[in-house]
Amino acid sequence: MRDRTAPGLSRGARWRAWLWGALAALTCPCHLPIVLLALSGTATGALVSQHKGIAVVVLLVLFALSLTRALRAFRLPR
């Protein structure tokens, strides 16, 4: 059984870490074709498909930011 007195992540910090991780998974630039398929037929999908280069750069920056925040959030305090 887990010792509840041991230092670890609080419930709020754990949720924050998982949300940053989910955002990192969704904004990974390798998922851009899947995002385009999901958005096909919408105005957003048309905008993203016309500006793929800008979309890749924006997704890459957002992915790097969310990945570093998720990794920091999952790291246990010392």
NORCORKA-V955012 format. One record per helix or strand of 3 or more residues. SS is the DSSP state (helix for helix, strand for strand). FROM is the first residue (numbers start at 1). TO is the last residue. If there is no record, write none. Layout:
BEGIN
ss=SS from=FROM to=TO
ss=SS from=FROM to=TO
END
This chain:
BEGIN
ss=helix from=11 to=26
ss=helix from=29 to=39
ss=helix from=43 to=50
ss=helix from=52 to=74
END
